Amino acid sequence: MPSPRSLLAVLATLALAFVPPAAAGEHAIPDEAGLRAATARFAPVDLGADISTLPENERRALAKTIEASRVMDALFLRQVWAGNEPLLLELLGDDSGLGQARVHAFVLNKGPWSRLDHDAAFVPGVPPKPEAANFYPAGATKDEVAGWLESLSGDEREAAVGFFTTIRRGPGGGFVAVPYSVEYQGELAQAAALLREAAAATTQPTLKAYLEKRAAAFGSNDYFDSDMAWMELDASIEPTIGPYETYEDLWFGYKAAFESFIGVRDEAETQKLERFTGELQWLEDRLPIKAEWRNPKIGALAPIRVVDLVFSAGDGNSGVQTAAYNLPNDERVVSQKGSKRVMLKNTQEAKFNTVLVPISRVALAPADQATISFDAFFTHILMHELVHGIGPQTITVEGRETTVREALKEVRAPLEEAKADICGLWAMQQLVDKGVLDESFERTMYTTFLASSFRSIRFGINEAHGRGQALQLNDLLDRGGFRVNPDGTFWVDEAKIKDAVTALTAELLTIQAEGDYDGAKAILDRLAVIRPETQRVLDRLEDVPVDIEPRFVTAEELSGR
């Protein structure tokens, strides 16, 4: 068995340099032709950034952060499933056409299950994708772990339900919380060393501070200081690296998966969007919920960064590609500093041109097709990320202070994505009414949102974004904001769409404010489904890519590959 270091090298090479073979016709997985057709749903695109103005020392810093990012791929593999690393080594030993197709699908999905196909296995002999991922003890049940968590209090409970611990069996057979700094000690030490090299190379003070503090966090398991430093980061290079999102933990939604995004800042576009930062409190004060549920003073910082993506890894590059993100998720940081929104502009442009425009030609009525707009697409993604930071965060349930994340458990992620989508659309209308956005958005934003609904649903309703989008589409159809023509195309009812958006926004925010787990589960069970009229459109989209598969050309140039 190769060493962990050689495993990392193998995965890094695959993640950076694998070029997919030509796609063939559709067939059932795990047949070779079917696998090639499945991976062909991701259209290959070159993603890179102009680094010609970066001094040589900053290029070295960028290259080192990319090296550190590759470690996140191996960590994420292990978090998804304990069997991922040995299976990858086995697959690499098969150089047949089928073997190559399986490796390609494995690298795309970060495991042997297709994320677009309800996590269906494409490698024979593997178990169903574990809902507990590899965060909880093998052989334990969800009820057993839940019972143990309920028995804890104080610091013990905080550690056990925290983002940065796994749960394992102790020497006596009971459960114990193991810090990530112990569970992943070797890989995190390697990543930390690379981040310190990057910090030594850069002359940008806030970048140096973040890299040094994040390297320290990998050893201490305390990410607070480095998250605060990330919020203050103001540099030409925009790195995000570490454990963040909890989508893989389908038991409770507690445990954070490792990921990375390395971008180069687009200063002109960033300055254009800064005006939105000052509108967050104004939007919070107008949320369609009870006044006592609104935050009278949201975090002071709400920076927006527009970047061109140079490299992504781990949870940030598994299946469907991220177009933007809003971090950190630590409620303590959000309460003090707010949260940062990072827009991956080159990724969004590729998605719009490759996926959304072709979808609109199939899904929308001709009159609505003409109003699809990249500005509306880009701005809604921004508003989606902005409104993640407003609305209920820390709440009181049955007299006990808690968080929306802890109260809603595994249903928090799809409900939060639905809330961010629909509340983002609501917020755009508020900003149009205020004159912050041009009134032309009032026509383009709803049709673009409708077309993008089909884009997100194609990610699969087992995935948080796709599930949340199915909920919204069905709700807006039920409220009359969207309608279906006799020919099966969809259109926007301008007379009803605004009220429909406001009503759904209020309903989802209320569920969060009340920590209503049963209510969240009920609305998802009822609406997060694919109805026949939607399925008929999806069936006509077979020749349209579902998403993109990036080839990181700038990262390849920096590494000499």
C-alpha positions as CSV (number, residue, x, y, z in Angstrom):
1,M,0.0,0.0,0.0
2,P,1.5,3.4,-1.0
3,S,2.2,5.9,1.7
4,P,-0.3,8.8,2.4
5,R,2.2,11.2,0.8
6,S,2.2,9.2,-2.5
7,L,-1.6,8.9,-2.3
8,L,-1.8,12.7,-2.2
9,A,0.5,13.0,-5.1
10,V,-1.6,10.6,-7.2
11,L,-4.8,12.4,-6.4
12,A,-3.2,15.8,-7.0
13,T,-2.1,14.7,-10.5
14,L,-5.5,13.4,-11.3
15,A,-7.4,16.4,-10.1
16,L,-5.2,18.9,-12.0
17,A,-4.3,17.1,-15.2
18,F,-6.9,14.5,-16.1
19,V,-8.2,15.0,-19.6
20,P,-11.5,13.2,-20.3
21,P,-11.7,10.8,-23.2
22,A,-14.3,11.5,-25.9
23,A,-17.9,10.9,-24.8
24,A,-20.0,8.1,-26.3
25,G,-23.7,7.4,-26.3
26,E,-26.1,7.1,-23.4
27,H,-26.3,3.8,-21.5
28,A,-26.8,2.6,-18.0
29,I,-24.1,2.9,-15.5
30,P,-21.6,1.1,-14.9
31,D,-21.3,0.3,-18.7
32,E,-18.4,2.1,-20.3
33,A,-20.5,3.9,-22.8
34,G,-23.0,5.0,-20.1
35,L,-20.2,6.3,-17.9
36,R,-18.8,8.4,-20.8
37,A,-22.2,9.8,-21.5
38,A,-22.7,10.5,-17.8
39,T,-19.4,12.4,-17.5
40,A,-20.1,14.2,-20.8
41,R,-22.9,16.1,-19.0
42,F,-20.0,18.2,-17.6
43,A,-18.8,20.3,-20.5
44,P,-15.0,20.8,-20.4
45,V,-14.0,24.5,-20.2
46,D,-10.6,26.3,-19.6
47,L,-10.6,28.4,-16.5
48,G,-7.8,30.8,-15.7
49,A,-6.9,34.3,-14.8
50,D,-4.6,37.1,-16.0
51,I,-1.6,37.0,-13.6
52,S,0.6,39.1,-15.8
53,T,0.6,42.0,-13.3
54,L,1.5,39.8,-10.3
55,P,5.1,40.2,-9.2
56,E,7.2,37.1,-9.2
57,N,7.0,36.7,-5.4
58,E,3.2,36.9,-5.5
59,R,3.2,34.2,-8.2
60,R,5.3,32.0,-5.9
61,A,2.7,32.6,-3.1
62,L,-0.1,31.7,-5.5
63,A,1.6,28.5,-6.5
64,K,2.2,27.5,-2.9
65,T,-1.5,28.0,-2.0
66,I,-2.4,25.8,-5.0
67,E,-0.1,23.1,-3.7
68,A,-1.7,23.3,-0.3
69,S,-5.1,23.2,-1.9
70,R,-4.4,19.8,-3.5
71,V,-4.1,18.3,-0.1
72,M,-7.8,19.2,0.4
73,D,-8.7,16.7,-2.3
74,A,-7.2,13.7,-0.4
75,L,-8.8,14.9,2.9
76,F,-12.2,15.3,1.3
77,L,-12.0,11.8,-0.3
78,R,-11.4,10.3,3.2
79,Q,-14.3,12.4,4.7
80,V,-16.7,11.2,2.0
81,W,-16.0,7.5,2.6
82,A,-13.2,5.5,4.3
83,G,-12.9,3.3,1.3
84,N,-12.3,6.0,-1.2
85,E,-8.5,6.0,-1.2
86,P,-7.9,2.3,-1.6
87,L,-10.6,2.2,-4.3
88,L,-8.9,4.9,-6.2
89,L,-5.6,3.0,-6.1
90,E,-7.4,-0.1,-7.4
91,L,-9.1,1.9,-10.2
92,L,-5.8,3.4,-11.3
93,G,-4.5,-0.1,-11.9
94,D,-7.0,-0.7,-14.7
95,D,-5.9,1.0,-17.9
96,S,-8.8,-0.4,-20.0
97,G,-11.3,2.0,-21.5
98,L,-13.8,1.1,-18.8
99,G,-11.1,1.6,-16.2
100,Q,-10.2,5.1,-17.5
101,A,-13.9,6.0,-17.6
102,R,-14.3,5.0,-14.0
103,V,-11.3,7.0,-12.9
104,H,-12.7,10.1,-14.8
105,A,-16.1,9.7,-13.1
106,F,-14.4,9.1,-9.7
107,V,-12.3,12.3,-10.0
108,L,-15.4,14.3,-11.0
109,N,-17.6,13.0,-8.2
110,K,-14.9,12.5,-5.6
111,G,-16.0,9.0,-5.0
112,P,-17.7,6.0,-6.8
113,W,-21.2,7.5,-6.7
114,S,-22.7,9.9,-9.3
115,R,-23.8,13.1,-7.6
116,L,-26.2,13.9,-10.5
117,D,-27.9,10.5,-10.3
118,H,-29.1,10.3,-6.7
119,D,-25.7,9.0,-5.7
120,A,-26.0,5.9,-7.8
121,A,-22.8,3.7,-7.8
122,F,-20.9,3.4,-11.0
123,V,-18.3,1.0,-9.6
124,P,-19.5,-2.6,-8.8
125,G,-19.2,-3.8,-5.3
126,V,-19.3,-0.5,-3.4
127,P,-21.9,0.1,-0.7
128,P,-24.5,2.9,-1.0
129,K,-23.1,6.3,-0.3
130,P,-23.0,6.6,3.5
131,E,-25.3,9.4,4.8
132,A,-22.9,9.7,7.8
133,A,-20.0,10.0,5.4
134,N,-16.9,9.2,7.4
135,F,-17.6,11.6,10.2
136,Y,-19.2,9.1,12.6
137,P,-18.1,5.6,13.8
138,A,-18.5,2.7,11.4
139,G,-21.3,0.4,12.6
140,A,-23.0,3.1,14.7
141,T,-26.6,4.2,14.0
142,K,-27.9,7.7,13.7
143,D,-30.1,7.1,16.8
144,E,-27.2,5.9,18.9
145,V,-25.1,9.0,18.1
146,A,-28.1,11.3,18.5
147,G,-28.8,9.8,21.9
148,W,-25.2,10.3,22.9
149,L,-25.2,13.9,21.7
150,E,-28.4,14.6,23.7
151,S,-26.7,13.3,26.9
152,L,-23.9,15.9,26.6
153,S,-23.8,19.5,27.8
154,G,-21.5,22.4,28.0
155,D,-18.1,22.2,26.3
156,E,-18.5,18.5,25.6
157,R,-21.6,19.0,23.6
158,E,-20.1,22.0,21.8
159,A,-17.1,19.9,20.7
160,A,-19.3,17.0,19.6
161,V,-21.7,19.0,17.5
162,G,-19.0,21.4,16.3
163,F,-17.8,21.7,12.7
164,F,-14.2,20.5,13.3
165,T,-14.5,17.1,15.1
166,T,-15.2,13.6,14.0
167,I,-17.0,11.1,16.3
168,R,-15.2,7.9,16.9
169,R,-15.3,4.9,19.3
170,G,-13.1,5.3,22.4
171,P,-11.1,2.6,24.1
172,G,-14.1,1.6,26.2
173,G,-16.4,1.4,23.2
174,G,-18.2,4.7,23.9
175,F,-18.2,7.7,21.6
176,V,-15.6,10.5,21.7
177,A,-15.1,13.7,19.7
178,V,-11.7,13.7,17.9
179,P,-10.4,17.1,16.6
180,Y,-9.6,17.4,12.9
181,S,-6.1,18.4,13.9
182,V,-5.7,14.9,15.3
183,E,-7.8,12.9,12.8
184,Y,-6.0,14.5,9.8
185,Q,-2.7,15.4,11.5
186,G,-0.3,14.4,8.7
187,E,-2.0,16.0,5.8
188,L,-2.8,19.2,7.7
189,A,0.8,19.5,8.7
190,Q,1.8,19.3,5.1
191,A,-0.8,21.9,4.0
192,A,0.3,24.2,6.9
193,A,3.9,24.1,5.8
194,L,2.9,25.1,2.3
195,L,0.8,27.9,3.5
196,R,3.7,29.2,5.6
197,E,5.9,29.1,2.5
198,A,3.2,31.2,0.7
199,A,3.1,33.6,3.6
200,A,6.8,34.0,3.4
201,A,6.7,34.8,-0.3
202,T,3.9,37.5,-0.2
203,T,4.4,41.1,0.7
204,Q,0.7,41.8,1.1
205,P,0.1,42.1,4.9
206,T,-3.5,40.9,5.1
207,L,-2.7,37.9,2.8
208,K,0.3,37.0,5.0
209,A,-1.7,37.3,8.2
210,Y,-4.5,35.0,6.8
211,L,-2.1,32.3,5.5
212,E,-0.1,32.2,8.8
213,K,-3.2,32.0,10.9
214,R,-4.8,29.4,8.8
215,A,-1.6,27.3,8.9
216,A,-1.7,27.6,12.7
217,A,-5.4,26.6,12.8
218,F,-4.6,23.4,11.0
219,G,-2.5,22.4,14.0
220,S,-4.6,24.0,16.8
221,N,-8.1,23.1,15.5
222,D,-9.2,26.6,16.4
223,Y,-10.3,28.4,13.2
224,F,-11.7,31.6,14.8
225,D,-8.6,33.8,14.4
226,S,-8.0,32.7,10.8
227,D,-11.7,33.2,9.9
228,M,-11.5,36.7,11.3
229,A,-8.3,37.3,9.3
230,W,-10.0,36.0,6.2
231,M,-12.7,38.5,6.6
232,E,-10.1,41.3,6.7
233,L,-8.2,39.9,3.7
234,D,-7.6,42.6,1.1
235,A,-5.2,41.4,-1.5
236,S,-4.7,40.5,-5.2
237,I,-4.8,36.8,-4.3
238,E,-8.0,35.5,-2.7
239,P,-7.5,32.1,-1.1
240,T,-10.1,30.1,0.8
241,I,-8.9,26.9,2.2
242,G,-10.1,24.7,5.1
243,P,-13.2,22.9,6.4
244,Y,-16.3,24.8,5.7
245,E,-19.6,23.4,4.3
246,T,-21.6,20.6,6.0
247,Y,-23.4,19.2,2.9
248,E,-21.7,15.7,3.2
249,D,-23.0,15.2,6.7
250,L,-26.5,13.9,5.9
251,W,-27.1,12.7,9.5
252,F,-27.0,16.0,11.3
253,G,-25.4,18.6,9.0
254,Y,-22.8,19.4,11.7
255,K,-19.4,18.4,10.2
256,A,-17.4,20.5,7.9
257,A,-15.7,19.2,4.8
258,F,-12.4,20.3,3.5
259,E,-12.3,22.5,0.3
260,S,-10.4,25.2,-1.3
261,F,-10.9,28.1,-3.8
262,I,-7.9,30.0,-5.1
263,G,-8.8,33.2,-7.0
264,V,-7.2,36.3,-8.4
265,R,-9.1,39.5,-7.7
266,D,-10.9,41.5,-10.4
267,E,-10.5,44.9,-8.8
268,A,-12.8,46.8,-11.2
269,E,-15.7,44.4,-10.8
270,T,-15.2,44.2,-7.1
271,Q,-15.5,48.0,-6.8
272,K,-18.7,48.0,-8.9
273,L,-20.4,45.7,-6.4
274,E,-19.2,47.3,-3.2
275,R,-22.3,49.5,-3.2
276,F,-24.4,46.4,-2.2
277,T,-22.6,46.0,1.1
278,G,-24.2,49.1,2.6
279,E,-27.7,47.8,1.8
280,L,-27.7,44.7,4.0
281,Q,-29.0,46.3,7.1
282,W,-31.7,48.0,5.1
283,L,-32.7,44.7,3.6
284,E,-32.6,43.0,7.1
285,D,-34.9,45.7,8.5
286,R,-37.5,45.0,5.7
287,L,-37.5,41.2,5.8
288,P,-41.2,39.9,5.7
289,I,-41.1,38.4,9.2
290,K,-41.8,39.5,12.7
291,A,-39.7,42.5,13.8
292,E,-38.3,40.6,16.8
293,W,-36.8,38.1,14.5
294,R,-34.8,40.7,12.6
295,N,-31.2,41.4,13.6
296,P,-31.0,45.1,14.5
297,K,-27.3,45.1,13.9
298,I,-25.8,42.6,11.5
299,G,-22.0,42.1,11.3
300,A,-20.1,45.2,10.5
301,L,-18.1,43.7,7.6
302,A,-19.8,42.4,4.5
303,P,-17.0,42.5,1.9
304,I,-17.7,41.4,-1.7
305,R,-14.9,40.0,-3.8
306,V,-15.1,39.3,-7.5
307,V,-12.4,36.9,-8.6
308,D,-11.3,34.7,-11.5
309,L,-10.9,31.2,-10.2
310,V,-7.5,29.7,-10.6
311,F,-7.9,26.4,-8.7
312,S,-10.5,24.6,-6.6
313,A,-10.3,21.3,-4.7
314,G,-12.1,19.0,-2.2
315,D,-15.7,19.8,-1.6
316,G,-15.2,22.9,-3.8
317,N,-14.6,20.7,-6.8
318,S,-16.9,17.7,-6.5
319,G,-19.6,17.3,-9.1
320,V,-21.4,20.6,-9.8
321,Q,-19.1,23.6,-9.7
322,T,-19.5,26.4,-7.2
323,A,-20.3,29.8,-8.8
324,A,-20.0,31.9,-5.6
325,Y,-19.7,31.3,-1.9
326,N,-20.6,33.1,1.4
327,L,-18.4,32.3,4.3
328,P,-17.5,31.7,7.1
329,N,-20.2,29.6,8.7
330,D,-19.0,30.1,12.3
331,E,-21.9,32.0,13.9
332,R,-19.4,33.8,16.2
333,V,-17.5,35.3,13.3
334,V,-20.7,36.2,11.5
335,S,-22.1,38.0,14.6
336,Q,-18.9,40.1,14.9
337,K,-17.6,40.6,11.4
338,G,-20.5,39.6,9.1
339,S,-19.6,37.3,6.2
340,K,-17.7,37.6,2.9
341,R,-19.2,36.9,-0.5
342,V,-16.8,35.7,-3.2
343,M,-18.0,35.8,-6.8
344,L,-16.2,33.4,-9.2
345,K,-16.8,35.5,-12.4
346,N,-15.1,33.2,-14.9
347,T,-17.0,30.2,-13.6
348,Q,-20.3,32.1,-13.8
349,E,-19.7,33.2,-17.4
350,A,-18.9,29.6,-18.4
351,K,-22.1,28.4,-16.8
352,F,-24.2,31.1,-18.3
353,N,-23.0,30.6,-21.9
354,T,-22.6,26.8,-21.8
355,V,-25.7,25.8,-19.8
356,L,-28.2,28.5,-19.0
357,V,-28.7,30.1,-22.4
358,P,-29.3,26.6,-24.1
359,I,-31.8,25.7,-21.3
360,S,-33.8,28.9,-21.8
361,R,-34.3,28.0,-25.4
362,V,-36.0,24.8,-24.4
363,A,-37.7,25.6,-21.1
364,L,-39.1,29.1,-21.6
365,A,-41.8,30.6,-23.8
366,P,-40.3,32.6,-26.7
367,A,-41.1,36.0,-25.2
368,D,-39.3,35.1,-22.0
369,Q,-36.3,33.7,-23.8
370,A,-35.5,37.1,-25.1
371,T,-35.1,38.6,-21.6
372,I,-32.4,36.2,-20.3
373,S,-29.5,38.3,-19.0
374,F,-26.0,37.6,-17.6
375,D,-26.3,40.7,-15.4
376,A,-29.4,39.3,-13.8
377,F,-27.8,35.9,-13.4
378,F,-24.6,37.4,-11.9
379,T,-26.5,39.8,-9.6
380,H,-28.9,37.1,-8.3
381,I,-25.9,34.8,-7.5
382,L,-24.5,37.8,-5.6
383,M,-27.8,38.4,-3.8
384,H,-28.1,34.7,-2.9
385,E,-24.7,34.9,-1.2
386,L,-25.5,38.2,0.5
387,V,-28.7,37.1,2.0
388,H,-27.1,34.0,3.5
389,G,-25.8,36.5,6.0
390,I,-29.2,38.1,6.9
391,G,-32.3,36.6,8.5
392,P,-32.4,34.2,11.5
393,Q,-29.0,32.9,12.7
394,T,-28.9,32.5,16.5
395,I,-32.4,31.7,17.7
396,T,-34.3,30.6,20.8
397,V,-36.3,27.3,20.8
398,E,-38.3,26.2,23.8
399,G,-36.4,28.7,26.0
400,R,-32.9,27.5,24.9
401,E,-30.6,29.6,22.8
402,T,-29.4,27.6,19.7
403,T,-28.7,28.2,16.0
404,V,-30.6,27.5,12.9
405,R,-27.9,25.0,11.9
406,E,-28.3,22.9,15.1
407,A,-32.1,23.2,15.2
408,L,-32.8,22.1,11.6
409,K,-30.0,19.5,11.5
410,E,-29.8,17.6,8.1
411,V,-32.7,19.6,6.5
412,R,-30.9,23.0,7.2
413,A,-28.8,22.9,4.0
414,P,-31.6,22.5,1.4
415,L,-33.8,24.9,3.3
416,E,-31.0,27.5,3.6
417,E,-30.2,27.2,-0.1
418,A,-33.9,27.7,-0.9
419,K,-34.1,30.7,1.5
420,A,-31.0,32.3,-0.1
421,D,-32.4,31.8,-3.6
422,I,-35.9,33.2,-3.0
423,C,-34.8,35.9,-0.5
424,G,-32.1,36.9,-2.9
425,L,-34.8,37.4,-5.6
426,W,-37.0,39.3,-3.1
427,A,-34.0,41.5,-2.2
428,M,-33.4,42.3,-5.9
429,Q,-36.9,43.6,-6.2
430,Q,-36.4,45.8,-3.1
431,L,-33.3,47.3,-4.6
432,V,-35.0,47.9,-7.9
433,D,-37.8,49.7,-6.0
434,K,-35.2,51.7,-4.1
435,G,-33.3,52.6,-7.3
436,V,-30.1,50.8,-6.4
437,L,-30.7,48.4,-9.3
438,D,-31.9,49.6,-12.7
439,E,-35.6,49.0,-13.4
440,S,-34.7,46.8,-16.3
441,F,-33.9,44.1,-13.8
442,E,-37.6,43.8,-13.0
443,R,-38.1,42.1,-16.3
444,T,-34.9,40.1,-16.7
445,M,-34.4,38.8,-13.1
446,Y,-37.6,36.7,-13.0
447,T,-37.1,35.0,-16.3
448,T,-33.5,34.4,-15.7
449,F,-34.3,32.9,-12.3
450,L,-36.9,30.7,-13.9
451,A,-34.5,29.3,-16.5
452,S,-31.9,28.8,-13.7
453,S,-34.4,26.8,-11.7
454,F,-34.1,24.0,-14.3
455,R,-30.3,24.4,-14.2
456,S,-30.2,23.8,-10.5
457,I,-32.8,21.0,-10.4
458,R,-30.6,19.1,-12.9
459,F,-28.0,18.9,-10.1
460,G,-30.3,16.3,-8.5
461,I,-32.8,16.7,-5.7
462,N,-30.6,14.7,-3.4
463,E,-28.2,17.7,-3.5
464,A,-29.0,20.8,-1.3
465,H,-29.2,23.3,-4.1
466,G,-31.2,21.1,-6.5
467,R,-33.6,20.1,-3.7
468,G,-34.1,23.7,-2.6
469,Q,-34.7,24.8,-6.1
470,A,-37.3,22.2,-6.7
471,L,-39.1,23.4,-3.6
472,Q,-39.1,27.0,-4.9
473,L,-40.2,26.1,-8.5
474,N,-43.2,24.1,-7.3
475,D,-44.2,26.7,-4.7
476,L,-44.1,29.5,-7.2
477,L,-46.1,27.4,-9.7
478,D,-48.7,26.8,-6.9
479,R,-48.9,30.5,-6.1
480,G,-49.3,31.4,-9.8
481,G,-46.0,33.3,-10.2
482,F,-44.9,30.8,-12.8
483,R,-47.2,29.2,-15.3
484,V,-47.0,26.4,-17.9
485,N,-48.1,26.8,-21.5
486,P,-50.0,24.0,-23.4
487,D,-46.7,23.3,-25.3
488,G,-44.9,22.6,-22.0
489,T,-42.9,25.8,-21.9
490,F,-42.8,27.9,-18.7
491,W,-43.5,31.7,-18.3
492,V,-43.6,34.4,-15.7
493,D,-46.9,35.9,-14.6
494,E,-45.9,39.4,-13.9
495,A,-49.1,40.2,-12.0
496,K,-48.4,37.5,-9.4
497,I,-44.7,36.8,-9.2
498,K,-43.8,39.6,-6.7
499,D,-46.3,38.5,-4.1
500,A,-45.5,34.9,-4.6
501,V,-41.8,35.5,-4.0
502,T,-42.5,37.6,-0.9
503,A,-44.8,34.9,0.5
504,L,-42.3,32.1,0.1
505,T,-39.6,34.2,1.5
506,A,-41.7,34.8,4.6
507,E,-42.5,31.2,5.0
508,L,-38.9,29.9,4.9
509,L,-37.6,32.6,7.2
510,T,-40.3,31.9,9.7
511,I,-39.4,28.2,9.7
512,Q,-35.8,29.2,10.4
513,A,-36.7,31.7,13.1
514,E,-38.8,29.2,15.0
515,G,-36.2,26.4,14.5
516,D,-39.1,24.3,13.2
517,Y,-37.5,21.0,12.2
518,D,-40.8,19.3,11.5
519,G,-42.0,22.3,9.4
520,A,-38.8,22.3,7.4
521,K,-39.0,18.6,6.8
522,A,-42.7,18.8,5.8
523,I,-42.2,21.5,3.2
524,L,-39.3,19.7,1.7
525,D,-41.2,16.4,1.6
526,R,-44.1,18.1,-0.1
527,L,-42.4,20.4,-2.6
528,A,-38.8,19.2,-3.2
529,V,-40.0,16.8,-5.9
530,I,-39.9,16.8,-9.6
531,R,-43.5,17.1,-11.0
532,P,-44.5,15.8,-14.5
533,E,-44.5,19.2,-16.1
534,T,-40.9,19.8,-14.9
535,Q,-39.8,16.3,-15.9
536,R,-41.0,16.9,-19.4
537,V,-38.7,19.9,-19.8
538,L,-35.8,18.0,-18.2
539,D,-36.3,15.2,-20.7
540,R,-35.9,17.7,-23.5
541,L,-32.6,19.0,-22.1
542,E,-30.6,15.8,-22.8
543,D,-28.3,17.5,-25.3
544,V,-27.6,20.5,-22.9
545,P,-24.7,20.1,-20.5
546,V,-25.7,20.0,-16.9
547,D,-22.6,21.8,-15.7
548,I,-18.9,22.5,-16.6
549,E,-15.8,20.6,-15.9
550,P,-13.0,23.1,-15.4
551,R,-9.4,22.7,-16.6
552,F,-7.3,25.0,-14.5
553,V,-5.0,26.3,-17.2
554,T,-3.3,29.0,-15.1
555,A,-2.6,26.5,-12.3
556,E,-1.1,24.2,-14.8
557,E,1.2,26.9,-16.1
558,L,2.3,27.8,-12.6
559,S,3.1,24.2,-11.8
560,G,4.9,23.6,-15.2
561,R,2.5,20.8,-16.2
